[in-house]
């Protein structure tokens, strides 16, 4: 699997740093990608967070959402994906610092 990072150059919405996609390179998902991940600066600037693809719905006029990618058994599996995306973002940042044309 490859993580593709697209920087948020517009700065809108505030705090959003980038979008991420998971591109599958092996197995039955080879040739497919999963979109909808976003990398955000945490409020107060203490680190970064990753949001997962979600679908919004309304209940009694209140907007809610549910994650489209959820653990089937191991609750830590989302943390592994989150860490993979944050690692890819950090690598992308380092490459962009060395070559501003990549930013």
C-alpha positions, 0 to 999 in steps of 0.5 A: 500500500502507498499513501499519497499526500495532497497538501492543502495549499489554500489554507481553508478550512483552517488547520487542515494540512493535507488530504491522504489516499491509500493506494493498494498495490497487492492482493484483491484490492490492487489497483484501488484507492481509498480516499477521504483521509485528512491531516489536521493540526491539533488545536493548540498546535500540539501535534497532528490528527488524522480523520477517516472517511465518513458519511454524514446523516441527520437525526432530528435535524442534528448532523452526525457521521459514522466512519466508513473504515472501522476495525472488525476485531482489533481496535488498534488497527485504526491507530496503525493506519493513522500512524502510517498516514502521519509518517507519510505526511512527515516524509512528504514535508521533509521532501518538500523542504528539500525541494520546494517544487514538491510542496 
